[in-house]
Amino acid sequence: MDSRTEPERGEAAAIRRPPLVRELLLVAGLFLVYKFGRQLANGHTAEALRNAHRVWDWERSLHLPGEGAVQSALLHGDTLVRAANVYYVAVHFTATAAFLVWLYIRRPDHYLWARRVLALVTGAALALHLTFPLAPPRMLDVAHLLDTGQMYGPTVYDAEPETDSLSNQFAAMPSLHFGWALMVAIGLIAATRSRWRGLWLLHPLVTLVVIVGTANHYWLDAIVAAVLLGIALAVARAPSSVRRRPTVTVARGVPSPRPAEPVTESPSAVRGTAGGGSGLVGAGR
């Protein structure tokens, strides 16, 4: 007997892994567009500093904790602050790339969802970088914060933002470091079933401490990134929200049973029944 389970065609198509070459070209294209867009927003020094003063005043009016308290904690030891700088430089792209690769191989349905969400968040962030250039708190005189990357290393930024040809240092809001880290945690929690999967939230938590403590971002940069991520998650339908139809089991080699034929009683039996059973019993007398 050959028995197998055949899922619905729609469900099988929903979890089919997309072509690798197409995905690599798509991700590379999105990255190049984002880098080119950041360069378009570069050079607005005066406007970026004015916006930095506005954000600083907004945070004080909202009674948010000072970024200096987090940096003071990191500056208790050179090893700790250097580790924070390494985390800021190395983990951002590495963790996100590893997350997408793992989803592509093990959870293709979740991969498509996560890729859409990250693309939406990154596109919204690019639009905000173009319309609201913002200098990070390490450049703000009233913040009295140190540029830990320049003082302790490593760093990916030039000492002079105006001459930095590799990155736009006036794109602090929103913080994609935090937005991507939060999406990595949410995506892994959704795609796994381990009882410890909630620990993935340590990644965005550590990222938040790092971006604030190194004076690369304000608290509001992370808050805005979280809001944009929430909107993207509401727009992009998660795999768990797709209603799956039950599978259909098809048994091969086993003939379908014939319907039962109606039983026809003999006329004498019918007469005996009608007479209170005397017909059958009387035959034995």
Backbone hydrogen bonds in HBPLUS format (Angstrom, degrees):
<---DONOR---> <-ACCEPTOR-->    atom                        ^
c    i                          cat <-CA-CA->   ^        H-A-AA   ^      H-
h    n   atom  resd res      DA  || num        DHA   H-A  angle D-A-AA Bond
n    s   type  num  typ     dist DA aas  dist angle  dist       angle   num
A0002-ASP N   A0252-ARG O   3.30 MM 250  5.15 150.1  2.40 142.9 146.2     1
A0252-ARG N   A0002-ASP O   2.83 MM 250  5.15 155.8  1.88 151.8 156.2     2
A0250-VAL N   A0004-ARG O   3.34 MM 246  6.12 160.7  2.38 171.7 173.2     3
A0006-GLU N   A0248-VAL O   3.24 MM 242  5.78 162.7  2.28 160.8 158.0     4
A0012-ALA N   A0008-GLU O   3.20 MM   4  6.50 160.9  2.24 153.1 158.1     5
A0013-ALA N   A0009-ARG O   2.99 MM   4  6.21 155.3  2.05 150.0 156.6     6
A0014-ALA N   A0010-GLY O   3.03 MM   4  6.19 141.7  2.19 138.6 148.9     7
A0016-ARG N   A0013-ALA O   3.36 MM   3  5.15 165.2  2.38  99.2 103.1     8
A0023-GLU N   A0019-PRO O   3.14 MM   4  6.38 155.6  2.20 146.4 153.2     9
A0024-LEU N   A0020-LEU O   2.91 MM   4  6.19 159.6  1.95 156.5 162.0    10
A0025-LEU N   A0021-VAL O   3.00 MM   4  6.20 162.9  2.03 151.4 155.8    11
A0026-LEU N   A0022-ARG O   2.90 MM   4  6.05 152.6  1.98 143.6 152.0    12
A0027-VAL N   A0023-GLU O   2.89 MM   4  6.06 170.6  1.90 154.9 156.7    13
A0028-ALA N   A0024-LEU O   2.95 MM   4  6.01 163.1  1.98 146.0 151.6    14
A0029-GLY N   A0025-LEU O   2.86 MM   4  5.93 153.7  1.93 142.0 149.6    15
A0030-LEU N   A0026-LEU O   2.94 MM   4  6.19 160.1  1.98 151.3 156.2    16
A0031-PHE N   A0027-VAL O   2.97 MM   4  6.17 155.4  2.03 147.4 154.4    17
A0032-LEU N   A0028-ALA O   2.98 MM   4  6.22 158.7  2.02 148.7 154.0    18
A0033-VAL N   A0029-GLY O   2.96 MM   4  6.17 159.1  2.01 149.6 155.4    19
A0034-TYR N   A0030-LEU O   2.97 MM   4  6.13 155.9  2.02 144.8 151.5    20
A0035-LYS N   A0031-PHE O   2.90 MM   4  6.18 162.0  1.94 152.0 156.6    21
A0036-PHE N   A0032-LEU O   2.87 MM   4  6.02 160.1  1.91 148.5 154.3    22
A0037-GLY N   A0033-VAL O   2.90 MM   4  6.04 155.0  1.96 144.8 152.0    23
A0038-ARG N   A0034-TYR O   2.94 MM   4  6.19 151.6  2.02 148.1 155.5    24
A0039-GLN N   A0035-LYS O   3.11 MM   4  6.37 149.0  2.21 142.0 149.8    25
A0040-LEU N   A0036-PHE O   3.12 MM   4  6.48 142.7  2.26 141.2 151.2    26
A0041-ALA N   A0038-ARG O   3.12 MM   3  5.19 130.8  2.37  95.5 108.5    27
A0042-ASN N   A0039-GLN O   3.13 MM   3  5.06 156.6  2.19 100.2 107.4    28
A0048-ALA N   A0044-HIS O   2.91 MM   4  5.91 156.7  1.96 149.8 157.3    29
A0049-LEU N   A0045-THR O   2.98 MM   4  6.18 152.2  2.06 151.5 158.0    30
A0050-ARG N   A0046-ALA O   3.03 MM   4  6.29 155.4  2.09 147.6 154.6    31
A0051-ASN N   A0047-GLU O   2.95 MM   4  6.19 163.1  1.98 152.1 156.4    32
A0052-ALA N   A0048-ALA O   3.00 MM   4  6.16 139.2  2.17 133.1 144.5    33
A0135-ALA N   A0048-ALA O   3.16 MM  87  4.95 160.3  2.20 115.4 109.5    34
A0053-HIS N   A0049-LEU O   3.09 MM   4  6.42 153.4  2.16 148.1 152.9    35
A0054-ARG N   A0050-ARG O   3.13 MM   4  6.48 151.4  2.21 144.4 152.6    36
A0055-VAL N   A0051-ASN O   2.91 MM   4  6.19 164.2  1.93 153.0 156.2    37
A0056-TRP N   A0052-ALA O   2.94 MM   4  6.12 159.8  1.98 148.2 154.2    38
A0057-ASP N   A0053-HIS O   3.01 MM   4  6.19 157.6  2.06 144.8 150.4    39
A0058-TRP N   A0054-ARG O   2.84 MM   4  6.11 154.2  1.90 151.4 159.5    40
A0059-GLU N   A0055-VAL O   2.95 MM   4  6.18 158.8  1.99 151.7 156.4    41
A0060-ARG N   A0056-TRP O   3.14 MM   4  6.41 153.3  2.22 143.2 150.3    42
A0061-SER N   A0057-ASP O   2.94 MM   4  6.17 153.4  2.01 148.0 155.4    43
A0062-LEU N   A0058-TRP O   2.96 MM   4  6.19 138.3  2.13 142.8 154.2    44
A0064-LEU N   A0059-GLU O   3.03 MM   5  5.39 171.3  2.04 158.0 157.5    45
A0063-HIS N   A0060-ARG O   3.12 MM   3  4.90 155.2  2.19  96.7 103.9    46
A0069-ALA N   A0066-GLY O   3.28 MM   3  5.84 149.0  2.38 110.7 117.0    47
A0071-GLN N   A0067-GLU O   3.22 MM   4  6.59 162.2  2.26 151.0 156.2    48
A0072-SER N   A0068-GLY O   2.89 MM   4  6.03 156.1  1.95 147.7 154.0    49
A0073-ALA N   A0069-ALA O   3.29 MM   4  6.53 148.1  2.40 137.8 144.9    50
A0074-LEU N   A0070-VAL O   3.20 MM   4  6.57 150.8  2.28 146.0 153.6    51
A0075-LEU N   A0071-GLN O   2.97 MM   4  6.18 144.4  2.10 150.1 160.3    52
A0081-VAL N   A0077-GLY O   3.25 MM   4  6.56 166.4  2.27 156.2 158.7    53
A0082-ARG N   A0078-ASP O   2.98 MM   4  6.07 156.5  2.03 149.5 156.2    54
A0083-ALA N   A0079-THR O   2.93 MM   4  6.05 152.4  2.01 143.4 151.2    55
A0084-ALA N   A0080-LEU O   3.02 MM   4  6.30 149.6  2.11 143.5 151.7    56
A0085-ASN N   A0081-VAL O   3.03 MM   4  6.31 151.7  2.11 141.4 148.8    57
A0086-VAL N   A0082-ARG O   2.90 MM   4  6.19 158.2  1.95 151.0 156.6    58
A0087-TYR N   A0083-ALA O   2.92 MM   4  6.11 157.3  1.97 146.0 152.4    59
A0088-TYR N   A0084-ALA O   2.97 MM   4  6.20 155.3  2.04 145.5 152.0    60
A0089-VAL N   A0085-ASN O   2.96 MM   4  6.20 156.0  2.02 149.1 155.4    61
A0090-ALA N   A0086-VAL O   2.78 MM   4  5.74 173.0  1.79 159.0 161.4    62
A0091-VAL N   A0087-TYR O   3.14 MM   4  5.20 151.0  2.23 125.8 134.5    63
A0095-ALA N   A0091-VAL O   2.85 MM   4  5.45 165.5  1.87 142.6 147.6    64
A0097-ALA N   A0093-PHE O   2.88 MM   4  5.98 161.9  1.92 152.2 157.3    65
A0098-ALA N   A0094-THR O   2.95 MM   4  6.10 164.7  1.97 151.1 155.6    66
A0099-PHE N   A0095-ALA O   2.92 MM   4  6.03 152.8  1.99 143.0 150.8    67
A0100-LEU N   A0096-THR O   3.06 MM   4  6.32 158.6  2.10 148.7 153.0    68
A0101-VAL N   A0097-ALA O   2.95 MM   4  6.17 160.4  1.99 152.4 158.2    69
A0102-TRP N   A0098-ALA O   2.95 MM   4  6.07 163.6  1.97 149.1 153.6    70
A0103-LEU N   A0099-PHE O   3.05 MM   4  6.25 162.5  2.08 147.2 152.2    71
A0104-TYR N   A0100-LEU O   2.89 MM   4  6.01 155.3  1.95 145.5 152.8    72
A0105-ILE N   A0101-VAL O   3.07 MM   4  6.31 153.1  2.14 148.6 154.6    73
A0106-ARG N   A0102-TRP O   2.85 MM   4  5.90 172.9  1.85 159.3 161.7    74
A0107-ARG N   A0103-LEU O   2.74 MM   4  4.55 137.4  1.92 117.7 131.4    75
A0111-TYR N   A0107-ARG O   2.86 MM   4  6.11 143.4  1.99 150.2 162.2    76
A0112-LEU N   A0108-PRO O   3.16 MM   4  6.39 161.1  2.20 149.0 150.0    77
A0113-TRP N   A0109-ASP O   3.39 MM   4  6.62 158.9  2.43 139.7 145.3    78
A0114-ALA N   A0110-HIS O   2.86 MM   4  6.04 167.7  1.87 153.2 156.4    79
A0115-ARG N   A0111-TYR O   2.84 MM   4  5.97 161.9  1.87 156.1 161.3    80
A0116-ARG N   A0112-LEU O   3.12 MM   4  6.27 157.2  2.18 142.6 148.0    81
A0117-VAL N   A0113-TRP O   3.05 MM   4  6.33 162.1  2.08 151.7 156.5    82
A0118-LEU N   A0114-ALA O   2.91 MM   4  6.10 169.9  1.92 155.2 157.8    83
A0119-ALA N   A0115-ARG O   2.98 MM   4  6.09 154.1  2.05 143.7 151.1    84
A0120-LEU N   A0116-ARG O   2.95 MM   4  6.19 156.6  2.01 150.0 156.0    85
A0121-VAL N   A0117-VAL O   2.95 MM   4  6.20 166.3  1.97 156.7 160.1    86
A0122-THR N   A0118-LEU O   2.92 MM   4  5.97 163.7  1.94 147.4 152.4    87
A0123-GLY N   A0119-ALA O   2.94 MM   4  6.02 158.2  1.99 144.5 150.7    88
A0124-ALA N   A0120-LEU O   2.99 MM   4  6.18 161.7  2.02 149.1 154.0    89
A0125-ALA N   A0121-VAL O   2.89 MM   4  6.08 152.8  1.96 146.4 154.6    90
A0126-LEU N   A0122-THR O   2.91 MM   4  6.13 154.3  1.98 147.1 153.7    91
A0127-ALA N   A0123-GLY O   3.10 MM   4  6.39 156.8  2.16 146.6 152.2    92
A0128-LEU N   A0124-ALA O   3.08 MM   4  6.36 151.7  2.17 143.8 151.3    93
A0129-HIS N   A0125-ALA O   2.83 MM   4  6.11 149.5  1.92 148.8 158.1    94
A0130-LEU N   A0126-LEU O   3.05 MM   4  6.30 148.4  2.15 146.5 153.9    95
A0131-THR N   A0127-ALA O   3.13 MM   4  6.32 149.2  2.23 141.4 149.4    96
A0132-PHE N   A0128-LEU O   2.75 MM   4  5.51 144.1  1.88 146.5 154.2    97
A0134-LEU N   A0170-PHE O   2.93 MM  36  4.80 151.2  2.01 118.6 121.4    98
A0172-ALA N   A0134-LEU O   3.41 MM  38  5.47 162.1  2.44 135.9 139.5    99
A0139-MET N   A0136-PRO O   3.01 MM   3  5.77 162.8  2.04 123.1 128.5   100
A0140-LEU N   A0137-PRO O   3.10 MM   3  4.97 155.7  2.17 101.0 108.6   101
A0138-ARG N   A0215-ALA O   3.01 MM  77  4.91 131.9  2.24 155.2 143.7   102
A0143-ALA N   A0140-LEU O   3.23 MM   3  5.53 147.4  2.35 105.1 114.4   103
A0144-HIS N   A0141-ASP O   3.33 MM   3  5.71 142.2  2.48 107.0 115.4   104
A0151-MET N   A0147-ASP O   3.09 MM   4  6.32 155.6  2.15 153.1 160.8   105
A0152-TYR N   A0148-THR O   2.85 MM   4  5.59 162.8  1.88 144.3 148.8   106
A0153-GLY N   A0149-GLY O   2.90 MM   4  4.53 127.9  2.17 109.8 124.9   107
A0163-THR N   A0160-GLU O   3.14 MM   3  5.69 144.9  2.27 114.5 123.2   108
A0164-ASP N   A0161-PRO O   3.23 MM   3  5.14 164.6  2.26 103.5 108.0   109
A0175-SER N   A0221-ASP O   3.17 MM  46  5.09 165.7  2.19 113.4 112.1   110
A0179-GLY N   A0175-SER O   2.96 MM   4  6.24 167.6  1.97 148.5 152.6   111
A0180-TRP N   A0176-LEU O   2.87 MM   4  5.60 168.0  1.89 139.2 143.3   112
A0181-ALA N   A0177-HIS O   3.21 MM   4  6.16 154.5  2.28 132.6 140.2   113
A0182-LEU N   A0178-PHE O   2.87 MM   4  6.02 158.3  1.92 153.4 158.7   114
A0183-MET N   A0179-GLY O   3.11 MM   4  6.30 151.8  2.19 141.3 148.9   115
A0184-VAL N   A0180-TRP O   2.87 MM   4  6.16 152.8  1.94 151.5 159.1   116
A0185-ALA N   A0181-ALA O   3.12 MM   4  6.40 159.7  2.16 147.2 151.5   117
A0186-ILE N   A0182-LEU O   2.97 MM   4  6.21 166.1  1.99 150.0 153.9   118
A0187-GLY N   A0183-MET O   2.76 MM   4  5.81 163.0  1.79 150.3 155.7   119
A0188-LEU N   A0184-VAL O   3.01 MM   4  6.14 159.0  2.05 147.5 152.5   120
A0189-ILE N   A0185-ALA O   2.98 MM   4  6.14 154.2  2.05 147.9 155.3   121
A0190-ALA N   A0186-ILE O   2.95 MM   4  6.15 154.2  2.02 146.9 153.9   122
A0191-ALA N   A0187-GLY O   2.95 MM   4  6.05 141.7  2.10 140.6 151.1   123
A0192-THR N   A0188-LEU O   3.10 MM   4  5.89 126.2  2.40 139.9 147.9   124
A0197-ARG N   A0194-SER O   3.22 MM   3  5.23 165.5  2.24 109.7 110.2   125
A0199-LEU N   A0196-TRP O   2.98 MM   3  5.84 167.3  2.00 127.2 131.1   126
A0200-TRP N   A0197-ARG O   3.12 MM   3  5.84 168.8  2.14 118.7 122.2   127
A0201-LEU N   A0198-GLY O   3.16 MM   3  5.96 166.7  2.18 118.9 122.7   128
A0202-LEU N   A0199-LEU O   2.96 MM   3  5.66 166.6  1.97 119.4 123.7   129
A0203-HIS N   A0200-TRP O   3.07 MM   3  5.83 154.4  2.14 117.9 123.5   130
A0205-LEU N   A0201-LEU O   3.22 MM   4  6.37 154.2  2.29 143.2 151.0   131
A0206-VAL N   A0202-LEU O   2.81 MM   4  5.92 167.2  1.83 153.2 155.6   132
A0207-THR N   A0203-HIS O   2.94 MM   4  6.08 159.0  1.99 148.7 155.6   133
A0208-LEU N   A0204-PRO O   2.87 MM   4  5.99 150.8  1.96 141.9 148.6   134
A0209-VAL N   A0205-LEU O   3.15 MM   4  6.50 160.5  2.19 148.8 152.9   135
A0210-VAL N   A0206-VAL O   2.93 MM   4  6.17 154.8  1.99 149.7 157.2   136
A0211-ILE N   A0207-THR O   2.89 MM   4  6.08 171.2  1.89 158.9 160.0   137
A0212-VAL N   A0208-LEU O   3.18 MM   4  6.21 155.7  2.24 145.6 151.7   138
A0213-GLY N   A0209-VAL O   2.83 MM   4  5.72 157.3  1.88 141.8 149.7   139
A0214-THR N   A0210-VAL O   2.95 MM   4  5.88 151.2  2.03 148.6 153.7   140
A0216-ASN N   A0211-ILE O   3.12 MM   5  5.41 141.7  2.28 153.0 163.8   141
A0217-HIS N   A0211-ILE O   3.08 MM   6  5.49 133.7  2.31 146.5 140.5   142
A0215-ALA N   A0212-VAL O   3.04 MM   3  5.11 157.0  2.10 105.8 112.5   143
A0221-ASP N   A0218-TYR O   3.16 MM   3  5.22 134.0  2.39  95.6 107.6   144
A0222-ALA N   A0219-TRP O   3.06 MM   3  5.48 124.3  2.38 107.1 119.7   145
A0223-ILE N   A0219-TRP O   3.07 MM   4  6.43 156.7  2.12 149.4 156.8   146
A0224-VAL N   A0220-LEU O   2.91 MM   4  6.00 167.7  1.92 150.4 152.7   147
A0225-ALA N   A0221-ASP O   3.14 MM   4  6.25 153.1  2.22 136.4 144.0   148
A0226-ALA N   A0222-ALA O   2.94 MM   4  6.18 152.9  2.02 147.3 154.2   149
A0227-VAL N   A0223-ILE O   3.01 MM   4  6.32 152.0  2.09 147.5 155.2   150
A0228-LEU N   A0224-VAL O   2.97 MM   4  6.23 163.7  2.00 153.2 156.9   151
A0229-LEU N   A0225-ALA O   2.94 MM   4  6.14 153.6  2.01 144.9 152.6   152
A0230-GLY N   A0226-ALA O   2.92 MM   4  6.16 152.6  1.99 143.4 150.9   153
A0231-ILE N   A0227-VAL O   3.03 MM   4  6.37 153.2  2.11 149.7 156.4   154
A0232-ALA N   A0228-LEU O   2.97 MM   4  6.23 160.7  2.00 148.4 153.8   155
A0233-LEU N   A0229-LEU O   2.86 MM   4  6.08 156.2  1.91 152.4 158.7   156
A0234-ALA N   A0230-GLY O   3.06 MM   4  6.25 141.7  2.21 137.5 147.6   157
A0234-ALA N   A0231-ILE O   3.13 MM   3  5.08 122.3  2.48  92.6 107.3   158
A0235-VAL N   A0231-ILE O   3.02 MM   4  6.31 139.5  2.19 143.8 155.0   159
A0236-ALA N   A0232-ALA O   2.89 MM   4  6.04 173.3  1.90 158.8 160.1   160
A0241-SER N   A0238-ALA O   3.05 MM   3  5.51 150.6  2.14 112.5 121.0   161
A0242-VAL N   A0239-PRO O   3.13 MM   3  5.47 161.7  2.16 110.4 116.1   162
A0269-ALA N   A0266-SER O   3.08 MM   3  5.28 120.1  2.46 100.0 114.6   163
A0270-VAL N   A0266-SER O   3.04 MM   4  6.41 155.2  2.11 152.1 159.5   164
A0271-ARG N   A0267-PRO O   2.89 MM   4  6.17 156.6  1.95 147.3 153.6   165
A0272-GLY N   A0268-SER O   2.81 MM   4  6.02 149.0  1.91 141.3 150.6   166
A0273-THR N   A0269-ALA O   2.92 MM   4  6.10 152.7  1.99 145.6 152.5   167
A0274-ALA N   A0270-VAL O   2.95 MM   4  6.18 159.7  2.00 146.9 152.7   168
A0275-GLY N   A0271-ARG O   2.99 MM   4  6.18 140.6  2.15 138.8 149.0   169
A0277-GLY N   A0272-GLY O   2.62 MM   5  4.82 142.0  1.75 160.3 157.2   170
A0276-GLY N   A0273-THR O   3.15 MM   3  5.38 150.2  2.25 116.8 114.7   171
A0281-VAL N   A0277-GLY O   3.36 MM   4  6.41 169.4  2.37 152.7 155.1   172
A0282-GLY N   A0278-SER O   2.74 MM   4  5.27 149.1  1.83 129.8 139.9   173
A0284-GLY N   A0281-VAL O   3.04 MM   3  5.63 151.4  2.12 111.4 119.6   174
A0285-ARG N   A0282-GLY O   3.21 MM   3  5.19 163.1  2.24 101.1 106.1   175
